Amino acid sequence: MTPGTPVNKTYIELLKSFPPRPVTSEEELLATQKVVDSLVDKGELTPDEQDYLNVLSTLVYEYEQKHHSIPDIHGVELLQAMIAEFCLRQKDLIPIFKTESIVSEVLSGQHKLTVNHIGKLAEFFHISPAAFFES
């Protein structure tokens, strides 16, 4: 909704159905997320629904930033997360590590990631090589 634009009846009805308030507990988070999910599942949204979704999403985001921080990961831990995220197998990384045994050794901590490995992994996953280093 553009500032200065009159609030129409549809937006007011959305506000009445689930008034947006700061999220202060897991129960409130789940309730707010349920409304967000129902709007997202709807597909095509009216401008009023989109504005309402933006407000609720901001409230969820603020709560999660305070209470659900995600720790930074790097190195082998990042590699393991990326493998899981993309449903890869060790043999999918042979072009990077040359053999499946080296992939296994890296993942188990018996072999360190080399600069060459990191460069190839960054290219493979389309991320910055810096993501593999501790900040």
C-alpha positions, 0 to 999 in steps of 0.5 A: 500500500502506498503512503497516502493511499486510502485504506479500503474495506478489504484490508480492514477486514484482513486486519480484523480477521487476524490483527497484526501484533509483535510476536512474543512467543512460539504460540504467537509465531505459529499462529502468525505463520499459519496465516502467512502460509494460508496467504502464500498458498493462495497464490495470486494475491490482491494488493491488499493481501500482499500488503497484509502478508508483508506486515505479517512476514515482517513480524515473523522475521523480527521474532525469528531474528531475536529468537531463532538465530542461525549460527554461521557455518563454514568449511566441512560443516558448510559442505555437509549442509550443502550436500544435504540441501542439494541431495547429493552423494559423495560420488557427485563430488568426484569432479572436485576431489578426484576420488570418492575416498578423498570426499569421504576423508574430507567429510570425516575430518581426516583430510583438510579442504585445500584452496583448490577444493574450495575454489571448485566447491564455490564454483559448483555451488555458485557461492563465494569461496569466502563462505568456506572460511571462518570470518 
